[in-house]
Every structure is written in C-alpha cells, then in structure tokens.
Amino acid sequence: MECRFAILISSGEKRVSPTAGVSFPVTAQIALIVYVAIGGVKPHLQIVKADVRTVDGVKKPTLLVKNTGEAHGRLAAFLTGTDAKGIKREFTPSTLPILPGETRMVILDVDTGTDAIERGGAAPTKEAKVYPIAYPLKMTGTMNDSANSFKFDALFDP
C-alpha cells in the first residue's frame, strides 16, 4: 500500500507589539505532506461521469473520478474544447489528490478566454472573471494519472 504522513514544524508563541501598549500572540506552522509508495503501488483513476456543475455560481465542466488503485493519483491533462459558438478553449483538471478507494469530483478549469470576445464570445461575468462557455461543449485530449496515459473525449451538456 501507500503510506501517507505529515511533518509539522511549529514555532513557540511570541508576543508582538506593533504599537505602544498593543500586544498580541503570534505563532507559525508549516506542514509537509509525504506520500511513500511501498512495493511499486500505483493509482488507477477511472472517469465515472462527465458533467456540468454550478461551482461558485458558474457552470463548469466536471469529472467524477474514482481511484481503484493502491496509491493516490492526480489528473494531469492537455484538453481542448469547442463550445456551441465554435470558440476553442483550453482546460486543465484540478490537481487535488484522489486517494485510494476515493471517488472525487474534479473541476476542469477553463482558460480566461480573453481572445473569446474577439470571436463572438460573451463578455466575462463578474462572478466568473472568465468568458462564459456556451454549452454544449465538446472536449478532447490526453489525460495522465501518474501511472497511465489515456485519450479523453466527452460532450458536456447541462
């Protein structure tokens, strides 16, 4: 299996006085997460579902990913998509680790789309700060899960 542990480094409490008569306690901590693969274990990530979910008020393409391997994995990808208006965009998956036995929603982050407006795209919304995607969205590319590489092809249609 895989061994996971954290190394924590912490300072003692120190009192800081930025102005005369005012004093408050300050402490610092840093943590390092360590993953150790024992015996050549590997992740095995499977895409269970491609979907569109509202995240922070914005519709985003997402993947439901299951790890049936014995080690954690992270998706890495070079994905391109073409939306309903014919605008091409680039996408990258969130890099949060997917632990063995875990099923996790992975958000596919889109480029800011600054060139999309020139090709007929809508202006960015205040919430999204990116040019919105006109669904349905056709996406293709290659994904890696730390151990395997595979082709990806999906249609995202809310």
Helices and strands as residue ranges (DSSP letters): E 2-10, E 14-19, E 22-26, E 29-37, E 45-55, E 58-67, E 76-82, E 88-93, E 103-110, G 117-119, E 137-144, E 149-156
